[in-house]
Amino acid sequence: MKKSLVALALFGAFAATAQAQSSVQIYGTIDAGLGKTTGSTTAVTKRDNNKLGFKGTEDLGNGLKAIFQLEIRYESDTGTLESNARPLFQGQSRVGLQGNFGTIRLGRGLTAFQESSTAFEPWSGMPTRAGFQTDITVAGYTSDPLSPAGNSQNRFSNAVFYNSTVFSGFQFNATVAAKEANGNAAVGGTLRNAISNPNGNFVVPGNVAPASNPYSMSLTYNYGQFAAMGAYERNGLQAKLWSVAASFNPVPELKLMASYQHQDDSNFKIVNTDTKAWLIGANYDVGPGKIRVGYGQKTPDGVVKTKQASLGYDYNLSKRTYLYADISNKKLANYSVNAGVYTGNYNVSRTDNYVGIGLHHNF
């Protein structure tokens, strides 16, 4: 009995010491709903990514901290890892240091552009079909085209991430990835018929390393009711994107936002090398809820224009749980890609309507 008490006391003392030196937080989201898109049956869907994360800090003294963050993505309807093809820590896996110089981390995570741009999108970067982040906000751009099939397209792996301290409202953010092969499938192919293939490009073999280091930069500014962003990024296929965005809160309940993006694919694609996109949107807090609204267009060179209008509503049941409903109307080029084969006609548009409802919980 005495030995047990001594052991328990020692364990308690150790735990108290460990707690004083560092802290670890477990967090996450679970989101599930029902959604229907034109031409498909009603299915279990999600508005936001489901995640389970671990993050922590350790005070090293003299204003220096060690930090880490690991984030798993999963599907709430099946319990499997997101897309069944992605790494365990799909969301991010980073370790770094934080001090008077800012924050520097190494590992995998959102690029500087992708992370900064979500503040200027009405659905806050959530991947719902009603949102704009995965298409119009990025002008159809992919940050990581040389990752394995099914992998996330808005992150860098094998990268260094830097965030400066905030000075007079300004913050500089940068991400640089290594020139490493990550197991991609072969990309591209010979130019096919002009009607059936709007995305002809050069052949890139499987498991190829980028010709030069992919990198991403953003400069953000926040002052009172106004915020702005400028960003530039180049991916592993030498595609380049630049973006500017701004938001304004005329009253605390209302946030107005707009962004413009330009993608240059001339170093990889043979046709349709230039894409421009813009978006306007708003969030309005009313009572226990939030109204989300947005309209945007994407204009790929030589391809029929994409137009999207969306409306959403959140109803807060508590600080951590809300119900939501989204509707969206999207006109886009009427073609599809299956196993590298293009079908349809990119000069003709089709309409995709989406309706979704669901429940979101943060923990």
Secondary structure as a PSIPRED ss2 file (coil, helix, strand):
# PSIPRED VFORMAT (PSIPRED V4.0)

   1 M C   1.000  0.000  0.000
   2 K H   0.000  1.000  0.000
   3 K H   0.000  1.000  0.000
   4 S H   0.000  1.000  0.000
   5 L H   0.000  1.000  0.000
   6 V H   0.000  1.000  0.000
   7 A H   0.000  1.000  0.000
   8 L H   0.000  1.000  0.000
   9 A H   0.000  1.000  0.000
  10 L H   0.000  1.000  0.000
  11 F H   0.000  1.000  0.000
  12 G H   0.000  1.000  0.000
  13 A H   0.000  1.000  0.000
  14 F H   0.000  1.000  0.000
  15 A H   0.000  1.000  0.000
  16 A H   0.000  1.000  0.000
  17 T H   0.000  1.000  0.000
  18 A H   0.000  1.000  0.000
  19 Q H   0.000  1.000  0.000
  20 A H   0.000  1.000  0.000
  21 Q H   0.000  1.000  0.000
  22 S E   0.000  0.000  1.000
  23 S E   0.000  0.000  1.000
  24 V E   0.000  0.000  1.000
  25 Q E   0.000  0.000  1.000
  26 I E   0.000  0.000  1.000
  27 Y E   0.000  0.000  1.000
  28 G E   0.000  0.000  1.000
  29 T E   0.000  0.000  1.000
  30 I E   0.000  0.000  1.000
  31 D E   0.000  0.000  1.000
  32 A E   0.000  0.000  1.000
  33 G E   0.000  0.000  1.000
  34 L E   0.000  0.000  1.000
  35 G E   0.000  0.000  1.000
  36 K E   0.000  0.000  1.000
  37 T E   0.000  0.000  1.000
  38 T C   1.000  0.000  0.000
  39 G C   1.000  0.000  0.000
  40 S C   1.000  0.000  0.000
  41 T C   1.000  0.000  0.000
  42 T C   1.000  0.000  0.000
  43 A E   0.000  0.000  1.000
  44 V E   0.000  0.000  1.000
  45 T E   0.000  0.000  1.000
  46 K C   1.000  0.000  0.000
  47 R C   1.000  0.000  0.000
  48 D C   1.000  0.000  0.000
  49 N C   1.000  0.000  0.000
  50 N E   0.000  0.000  1.000
  51 K E   0.000  0.000  1.000
  52 L E   0.000  0.000  1.000
  53 G E   0.000  0.000  1.000
  54 F E   0.000  0.000  1.000
  55 K E   0.000  0.000  1.000
  56 G E   0.000  0.000  1.000
  57 T E   0.000  0.000  1.000
  58 E E   0.000  0.000  1.000
  59 D E   0.000  0.000  1.000
  60 L E   0.000  0.000  1.000
  61 G E   0.000  0.000  1.000
  62 N C   1.000  0.000  0.000
  63 G C   1.000  0.000  0.000
  64 L E   0.000  0.000  1.000
  65 K E   0.000  0.000  1.000
  66 A E   0.000  0.000  1.000
  67 I E   0.000  0.000  1.000
  68 F E   0.000  0.000  1.000
  69 Q E   0.000  0.000  1.000
  70 L E   0.000  0.000  1.000
  71 E E   0.000  0.000  1.000
  72 I E   0.000  0.000  1.000
  73 R E   0.000  0.000  1.000
  74 Y E   0.000  0.000  1.000
  75 E C   1.000  0.000  0.000
  76 S C   1.000  0.000  0.000
  77 D C   1.000  0.000  0.000
  78 T C   1.000  0.000  0.000
  79 G C   1.000  0.000  0.000
  80 T C   1.000  0.000  0.000
  81 L E   0.000  0.000  1.000
  82 E H   0.000  1.000  0.000
  83 S H   0.000  1.000  0.000
  84 N H   0.000  1.000  0.000
  85 A C   1.000  0.000  0.000
  86 R C   1.000  0.000  0.000
  87 P C   1.000  0.000  0.000
  88 L C   1.000  0.000  0.000
  89 F C   1.000  0.000  0.000
  90 Q C   1.000  0.000  0.000
  91 G C   1.000  0.000  0.000
  92 Q E   0.000  0.000  1.000
  93 S E   0.000  0.000  1.000
  94 R E   0.000  0.000  1.000
  95 V E   0.000  0.000  1.000
  96 G E   0.000  0.000  1.000
  97 L E   0.000  0.000  1.000
  98 Q E   0.000  0.000  1.000
  99 G E   0.000  0.000  1.000
 100 N C   1.000  0.000  0.000
 101 F C   1.000  0.000  0.000
 102 G E   0.000  0.000  1.000
 103 T E   0.000  0.000  1.000
 104 I E   0.000  0.000  1.000
 105 R E   0.000  0.000  1.000
 106 L E   0.000  0.000  1.000
 107 G E   0.000  0.000  1.000
 108 R E   0.000  0.000  1.000
 109 G E   0.000  0.000  1.000
 110 L E   0.000  0.000  1.000
 111 T C   1.000  0.000  0.000
 112 A H   0.000  1.000  0.000
 113 F H   0.000  1.000  0.000
 114 Q H   0.000  1.000  0.000
 115 E H   0.000  1.000  0.000
 116 S H   0.000  1.000  0.000
 117 S H   0.000  1.000  0.000
 118 T H   0.000  1.000  0.000
 119 A H   0.000  1.000  0.000
 120 F H   0.000  1.000  0.000
 121 E C   1.000  0.000  0.000
 122 P C   1.000  0.000  0.000
 123 W C   1.000  0.000  0.000
 124 S C   1.000  0.000  0.000
 125 G C   1.000  0.000  0.000
 126 M C   1.000  0.000  0.000
 127 P C   1.000  0.000  0.000
 128 T C   1.000  0.000  0.000
 129 R C   1.000  0.000  0.000
 130 A C   1.000  0.000  0.000
 131 G C   1.000  0.000  0.000
 132 F C   1.000  0.000  0.000
 133 Q C   1.000  0.000  0.000
 134 T C   1.000  0.000  0.000
 135 D C   1.000  0.000  0.000
 136 I C   1.000  0.000  0.000
 137 T C   1.000  0.000  0.000
 138 V C   1.000  0.000  0.000
 139 A C   1.000  0.000  0.000
 140 G C   1.000  0.000  0.000
 141 Y C   1.000  0.000  0.000
 142 T C   1.000  0.000  0.000
 143 S C   1.000  0.000  0.000
 144 D C   1.000  0.000  0.000
 145 P C   1.000  0.000  0.000
 146 L C   1.000  0.000  0.000
 147 S C   1.000  0.000  0.000
 148 P C   1.000  0.000  0.000
 149 A C   1.000  0.000  0.000
 150 G C   1.000  0.000  0.000
 151 N C   1.000  0.000  0.000
 152 S C   1.000  0.000  0.000
 153 Q C   1.000  0.000  0.000
 154 N C   1.000  0.000  0.000
 155 R E   0.000  0.000  1.000
 156 F E   0.000  0.000  1.000
 157 S E   0.000  0.000  1.000
 158 N E   0.000  0.000  1.000
 159 A E   0.000  0.000  1.000
 160 V E   0.000  0.000  1.000
 161 F E   0.000  0.000  1.000
 162 Y E   0.000  0.000  1.000
 163 N E   0.000  0.000  1.000
 164 S C   1.000  0.000  0.000
 165 T C   1.000  0.000  0.000
 166 V C   1.000  0.000  0.000
 167 F E   0.000  0.000  1.000
 168 S C   1.000  0.000  0.000
 169 G C   1.000  0.000  0.000
 170 F E   0.000  0.000  1.000
 171 Q E   0.000  0.000  1.000
 172 F E   0.000  0.000  1.000
 173 N E   0.000  0.000  1.000
 174 A E   0.000  0.000  1.000
 175 T E   0.000  0.000  1.000
 176 V E   0.000  0.000  1.000
 177 A E   0.000  0.000  1.000
 178 A C   1.000  0.000  0.000
 179 K C   1.000  0.000  0.000
 180 E C   1.000  0.000  0.000
 181 A C   1.000  0.000  0.000
 182 N C   1.000  0.000  0.000
 183 G C   1.000  0.000  0.000
 184 N C   1.000  0.000  0.000
 185 A C   1.000  0.000  0.000
 186 A C   1.000  0.000  0.000
 187 V E   0.000  0.000  1.000
 188 G E   0.000  0.000  1.000
 189 G E   0.000  0.000  1.000
 190 T C   1.000  0.000  0.000
 191 L C   1.000  0.000  0.000
 192 R C   1.000  0.000  0.000
 193 N C   1.000  0.000  0.000
 194 A C   1.000  0.000  0.000
 195 I C   1.000  0.000  0.000
 196 S C   1.000  0.000  0.000
 197 N C   1.000  0.000  0.000
 198 P C   1.000  0.000  0.000
 199 N C   1.000  0.000  0.000
 200 G C   1.000  0.000  0.000
 201 N E   0.000  0.000  1.000
 202 F E   0.000  0.000  1.000
 203 V E   0.000  0.000  1.000
 204 V E   0.000  0.000  1.000
 205 P C   1.000  0.000  0.000
 206 G C   1.000  0.000  0.000
 207 N C   1.000  0.000  0.000
 208 V C   1.000  0.000  0.000
 209 A C   1.000  0.000  0.000
 210 P C   1.000  0.000  0.000
 211 A C   1.000  0.000  0.000
 212 S C   1.000  0.000  0.000
 213 N C   1.000  0.000  0.000
 214 P C   1.000  0.000  0.000
 215 Y E   0.000  0.000  1.000
 216 S E   0.000  0.000  1.000
 217 M E   0.000  0.000  1.000
 218 S E   0.000  0.000  1.000
 219 L E   0.000  0.000  1.000
 220 T E   0.000  0.000  1.000
 221 Y E   0.000  0.000  1.000
 222 N E   0.000  0.000  1.000
 223 Y E   0.000  0.000  1.000
 224 G C   1.000  0.000  0.000
 225 Q C   1.000  0.000  0.000
 226 F E   0.000  0.000  1.000
 227 A E   0.000  0.000  1.000
 228 A E   0.000  0.000  1.000
 229 M E   0.000  0.000  1.000
 230 G E   0.000  0.000  1.000
 231 A E   0.000  0.000  1.000
 232 Y E   0.000  0.000  1.000
 233 E E   0.000  0.000  1.000
 234 R E   0.000  0.000  1.000
 235 N C   1.000  0.000  0.000
 236 G C   1.000  0.000  0.000
 237 L C   1.000  0.000  0.000
 238 Q C   1.000  0.000  0.000
 239 A C   1.000  0.000  0.000
 240 K E   0.000  0.000  1.000
 241 L E   0.000  0.000  1.000
 242 W E   0.000  0.000  1.000
 243 S E   0.000  0.000  1.000
 244 V E   0.000  0.000  1.000
 245 A E   0.000  0.000  1.000
 246 A E   0.000  0.000  1.000
 247 S E   0.000  0.000  1.000
 248 F E   0.000  0.000  1.000
 249 N E   0.000  0.000  1.000
 250 P E   0.000  0.000  1.000
 251 V E   0.000  0.000  1.000
 252 P C   1.000  0.000  0.000
 253 E C   1.000  0.000  0.000
 254 L E   0.000  0.000  1.000
 255 K E   0.000  0.000  1.000
 256 L E   0.000  0.000  1.000
 257 M E   0.000  0.000  1.000
 258 A E   0.000  0.000  1.000
 259 S E   0.000  0.000  1.000
 260 Y E   0.000  0.000  1.000
 261 Q E   0.000  0.000  1.000
 262 H E   0.000  0.000  1.000
 263 Q E   0.000  0.000  1.000
 264 D E   0.000  0.000  1.000
 265 D C   1.000  0.000  0.000
 266 S C   1.000  0.000  0.000
 267 N C   1.000  0.000  0.000
 268 F C   1.000  0.000  0.000
 269 K E   0.000  0.000  1.000
 270 I C   1.000  0.000  0.000
 271 V C   1.000  0.000  0.000
 272 N C   1.000  0.000  0.000
 273 T C   1.000  0.000  0.000
 274 D E   0.000  0.000  1.000
 275 T E   0.000  0.000  1.000
 276 K E   0.000  0.000  1.000
 277 A E   0.000  0.000  1.000
 278 W E   0.000  0.000  1.000
 279 L E   0.000  0.000  1.000
 280 I E   0.000  0.000  1.000
 281 G E   0.000  0.000  1.000
 282 A E   0.000  0.000  1.000
 283 N E   0.000  0.000  1.000
 284 Y E   0.000  0.000  1.000
 285 D E   0.000  0.000  1.000
 286 V E   0.000  0.000  1.000
 287 G C   1.000  0.000  0.000
 288 P C   1.000  0.000  0.000
 289 G E   0.000  0.000  1.000
 290 K E   0.000  0.000  1.000
 291 I E   0.000  0.000  1.000
 292 R E   0.000  0.000  1.000
 293 V E   0.000  0.000  1.000
 294 G E   0.000  0.000  1.000
 295 Y E   0.000  0.000  1.000
 296 G E   0.000  0.000  1.000
 297 Q E   0.000  0.000  1.000
 298 K E   0.000  0.000  1.000
 299 T E   0.000  0.000  1.000
 300 P E   0.000  0.000  1.000
 301 D C   1.000  0.000  0.000
 302 G C   1.000  0.000  0.000
 303 V C   1.000  0.000  0.000
 304 V C   1.000  0.000  0.000
 305 K C   1.000  0.000  0.000
 306 T E   0.000  0.000  1.000
 307 K E   0.000  0.000  1.000
 308 Q E   0.000  0.000  1.000
 309 A E   0.000  0.000  1.000
 310 S E   0.000  0.000  1.000
 311 L E   0.000  0.000  1.000
 312 G E   0.000  0.000  1.000
 313 Y E   0.000  0.000  1.000
 314 D E   0.000  0.000  1.000
 315 Y E   0.000  0.000  1.000
 316 N E   0.000  0.000  1.000
 317 L C   1.000  0.000  0.000
 318 S C   1.000  0.000  0.000
 319 K C   1.000  0.000  0.000
 320 R C   1.000  0.000  0.000
 321 T E   0.000  0.000  1.000
 322 Y E   0.000  0.000  1.000
 323 L E   0.000  0.000  1.000
 324 Y E   0.000  0.000  1.000
 325 A E   0.000  0.000  1.000
 326 D E   0.000  0.000  1.000
 327 I E   0.000  0.000  1.000
 328 S E   0.000  0.000  1.000
 329 N E   0.000  0.000  1.000
 330 K E   0.000  0.000  1.000
 331 K E   0.000  0.000  1.000
 332 L E   0.000  0.000  1.000
 333 A E   0.000  0.000  1.000
 334 N E   0.000  0.000  1.000
 335 Y E   0.000  0.000  1.000
 336 S E   0.000  0.000  1.000
 337 V E   0.000  0.000  1.000
 338 N E   0.000  0.000  1.000
 339 A C   1.000  0.000  0.000
 340 G C   1.000  0.000  0.000
 341 V E   0.000  0.000  1.000
 342 Y E   0.000  0.000  1.000
 343 T E   0.000  0.000  1.000
 344 G E   0.000  0.000  1.000
 345 N E   0.000  0.000  1.000
 346 Y E   0.000  0.000  1.000
 347 N E   0.000  0.000  1.000
 348 V E   0.000  0.000  1.000
 349 S E   0.000  0.000  1.000
 350 R E   0.000  0.000  1.000
 351 T E   0.000  0.000  1.000
 352 D E   0.000  0.000  1.000
 353 N E   0.000  0.000  1.000
 354 Y E   0.000  0.000  1.000
 355 V E   0.000  0.000  1.000
 356 G E   0.000  0.000  1.000
 357 I E   0.000  0.000  1.000
 358 G E   0.000  0.000  1.000
 359 L E   0.000  0.000  1.000
 360 H E   0.000  0.000  1.000
 361 H E   0.000  0.000  1.000
 362 N E   0.000  0.000  1.000
 363 F C   1.000  0.000  0.000
